[in-house]
Amino acid sequence: MLLKLIFCFIFICTYSSAEESNPLIGTWKSNKEKTLKYYSKTPVLSKLTDEQRKMFKGIFGKMVITYSSNTFTWTMDEFTSSGNYKIIANNEDTIITLSEYPLLGEQLTMISFEEDGTYLTIPQGHRYGEFFSKVKKSTNHAIKQMGESTNVK
């Protein structure tokens, strides 16, 4: 279903190259509060046991993703991975990327920007996603220093 929506979106939106305005460039951090609020409106949490719900809630708020014009690096806990991506379609508030992940291969992702400066990312094959907030430059520097001090690369 999501794949059909993505292909429909591609045909009705305006194409652009990565050299044009790319709102992804910079560092983004998982927004735990907004993601859990989003999931509270879905049937996902109600289907989990108390222990599973606790583990599920513990996942969010940890991942940090840094985008350049054509590469990304994400870090969560002590795991880091990088890959290439390209914007294959976009409109005013949504973009579709084609990313190359070392372990997953190519994957389409729909990213919808919200008015509050966050975005919701929904990877291909998933019904639900995760919110991310842009990291301010001074915070970005602190995150980088934390990674270096813990040998996260």
C-alpha positions, 0 to 999 in steps of 0.5 A: 500500500505504501509503495503504491502511494509513493509511486502516485506521489512521484507522478504528481509531485515536482522533481528536483535535484539534490543541488536545489534546496534540500531541507534534510542537510544538517543533523536531526535527532529522534523526537521521543515525545512527538513519536510516542504521542503519534503512536498513542493514536495508533493500535500499535501500543495497545497490542503490546504487553507492559514489558514490550511497551516499555522496551518499545518506548525506550527505542525512541529519542536516541537516534541521530542522523546527519545528512549532507547533500548525498550521504547520511550517517546515523548513530544510535547508542554505540552503533553507527552506519552511513550510506548514500541517498538521493531525493527522487521526488518532492513537493512543498512538505514531503520528499521521497528518498532512495537510500543505500543502506549497508545491511538493507540495500536500497530503500525508499523513504517518505519524509513529511515535514511538519510546521513545528520544524520536525519531520516524520519518516516512514520507511518503505514497507512500514505503516508507521514512522518516527519523528525527528527534530533538527539539532541546533548547531551548538547542540550538533557540536556537543553531539559530535564531541560526545561521539568522539569521546565514546569512540563512536564512529 
